[in-house]
């Protein structure tokens, strides 16, 4: 006897938890009508900066049934990456976003999703679809919000009630039906701490000017930083956690227990001079399994040069 939609939903959620995912939410695949005008306006204003890929596949980005033929369900998965208290950066050194402290999350999460996928194929029966970890035109935060995992806060991050926002988001987009969940309310209230704390004033309520965001400036730009730039990087050289660190909901964050997300090398102990003296060979050795390799040593050096020049002014 085939499983009901409710049984399929519960099975997916229970197995996701067994494979280490913190939470799992289910949505019916379809057009994200509420996000369409917001995305169009965000692109029109130019908040995507040099991220031209955000302009491509506009329709697929809003409708997963165009991205994955025959899809009926979006399974949103989140995985905690908040570090244990005993793991911290040298407070006097340059800063790296917490999501990049361990192994590259794309590879770690996708491997876990594959195990989940294979088990569900056995328990539910054969189904078709695709897995995504921040690697395709999918509005992952919108789907996570739609499935009730949290709400998108004023800093444009997904915030999970009483858990915070230090989570990786991934999706299974599949051609079987499961009972969908519903969204929850927004609990940001009148708080504006993320807006006030942003070093580059990139945040307005529920929207981020990507072209001013430190994460964008230290990771996404491939060539030289804009000549007119006069922003304060606040010593961040790869990513930025400020808007998450100041969020009151992250006071509830619990540390992960994933060995792959612990630092694989001692780079958190590096001083500013250690970073400045980093060679190409050492960079490749230290970050070969890390998301930091994405920006290459060239990108790190570019951020260092900008920060030092700014400090001299």
Buried (B, 14 or more C-beta within 10 A) or exposed (E): EEBEBEEBBBBBBEBBEEBBBBBBBBBBBBEBEEBBEBBEEBBEEEBBBBBEEBEEBBEBBBBBBBBBEEBBBBBBBBBBBBBEEEBEBBEEBBBBBBBBBBBBBBEBBBEBBEEBBEBBEEEBEEBEBBBBBBEBBBBBBBBBBBBBBBBBBBBBBBBBBEBBBBBBBBBBBBBBBBBBBEBBEBBBEEBEBBBEBBBBEBBEEBBBBBBBBBBBBBBBBEEEBEEEBEBEBBBBBBBBBBBBEBBBBBEEBEBBEBEBBBBBBEBBEBEBEBBBEBEEEBBEEBBEBBBBBBBBBEBBBBBBEBBEEBEEE
